[in-house]
Structure formats: C-alpha cells, structure tokens
Amino acid sequence: MTKRQQALWKQRKELADSGWNVKKRDSVHFNEGSETLNHAELKLVTCWYLKHELDYRVDTEVELNAGEVDVLAYNPEDIIVVEIETNADRATITDKIKRYITDEPPRDIFVIDPVEAPRELMQRYEFVAEEIGLEP
C-alpha cells in the first residue's frame, strides 16, 4: 500500500468512525427524491472537477445520521462537502454547516446554486471551479 493509499484509507476510516457511509471507490449516485436534471448534471460536473483537477476522491449522496450530502470529497490532507442547493438562504446554509461540518470530519462546505450556473457544459465547469475556489 502506497503512502497516498494509506492516507486515503485513514481519511475514509475517520469518516466511517464518525458515521459517514463512504464508498471505497469514487462514485456518483442519483438522489432517490426529486433531483432535477440540472441538479444531477451540476453534481457530476462538480465531481469531475474535484476528481480530475484537485485529485479528491468523491462520493455522492453520502448518508450520516444528520442527513445526506450531495458530494463528499477527500484527499490525504482534506475532507470537504459540496451541496447543490437551489436558492439557498442563510438559514439553510447555517443548518447544513451545523449538520455536516460542526463536530464532523469535513473542514468546509461549499454551496452551489444550480440556478446561477451557466447552461453550457464548459462554462458550468468553470463556474464550479470559481464557486469552490480551491487551487489545483
């Protein structure tokens, strides 16, 4: 096992020990509820960006006791959550921070509004990069 594999295993174990149900491989799942095509497409673009530009492992619709996150991403040094949320207000964002970040392994949450995202695919990709704001 390489050092990177060991570090990823350690991150996944920390998440699992905290109640996060994380897959061993990168995975993108649809939400069983009322997920729109716009939401699903933006989730896929987000995962692609995190995986291929920032070298994160990604999992979607990850469950924990406090709910389910759209995207959970981790690498050997970091764990983040990305929520695709239409017209999120301050109360919604505060609630998500409380449920998914406070006293949990992820260090940050990024909320992306699919209504604000451009329709053209490459523009969506650039939009996600700007919204997340992490450097490759």
N, C-alpha and C positions, 0 to 999 in steps of 0.2 A: 504494500500500500504506500503510495507516494505521500509526501507531506501535505499536498493540497487535498488529497482524498481523506487523509486523517483529519484535517481541519474541517472539511465539509461534513464528515461523519460527526465530529464534535458539535458543530452547529445544529445539525439535524437532531442529535440526541438532546441538546439543550431545549430545542423547540418541543420535542416529544415529551420530555420530562415536565414541561410547562403546560401540557395538554393540547398542543398543536398536532393535528393529524397530517404529517408531511409525507409525501411520496418519496421513494428512493430515487426516482428518475424525474427529470423535467416533465411536467405535464400541464396541459391546458384542457380544462373542462368547461362545459356549458353549465350555467345555473339552471336548476330544475324549475325555477319560478318564472317570472315574467321578463327575463332578459331579452332586450331587443337586439336586432342585428347590429345596430350602431354600437351598442354596449359591448357585444361579443367581439366585434371587429377591433374596437379600440383596446380591449383586453389582450387580444392576440398581438396587436402592434406593440403594446407595452411589453409583453413577454419577450417578443423578438428583440426589441431594443435592449432590455435588461440582459438577456442571454448573450446576444451577439456583439453588442457594443461595450457592455460593462462587465461581462463574464460572471453574471449571477446565475445560480440555479434558480429555477422558477417552478412554482406550483400554484394552481388556481382553485378557487372555491374551497380553501383550506378551512376546516372546521376546528373550533375550540369551544369551550364552554360558553363564552360570551357572544358567539355568533360565527359568522363565516366571512372571510376576507376574499376579495376578488383576486388579488395577486400577493403571494408571499414570495419574496426573493432573498436569497442569501448567498454569500461567498465566504471565504475563510475569515474575513475581517468584519463582516457587516450582515445585518438582517433588517429588511425593510418591508413595509406593507404599501401596496398601491390599491386605492379604491377608485373605481369608476362610478361616479355618483352624479346624477343629473340634478342641476340647480341646488347643490349642497349649501345650506345656510350654516351660520356659525354654530348653532345648537347641534346640527348633525355632525359636523366635523369634531366638535368637542366631545360628543358621545363616542365617536369612533376612536379618538385618541384615548379616552378613558378605558374603552373595552379592549383595544388591541395594542396599545403602547405602554400605558401606565402599568408598572409592575409585570411587564411581559418582556420576552427577549428582543422583539424588534425595537430598533433605536429610533425609527422615524416612520411617519405615514405621509404619503403623497396622495392628494385627492385630485382626480382629473375629471372634468365635466365633459361628457361626450357631445353635448350641445355646442360647446365652444370649439370643438375640434373641426379642422377643415375636412372636406369630403374626399379630396384626392389623397391616395394612399401615401405617397412620399411626403406630402405636406403633413399628414397625420403623424408620420414617423418623426418629423422634425418638431412638431407640436409636443409630442410625448417627451422628446429629449429636453425641450425647453421647460416643460412642466416639472419634470423630475429634477433637472438641474445638476445631475451628477456628471462628473467628467470621466471619460474613458481612460 
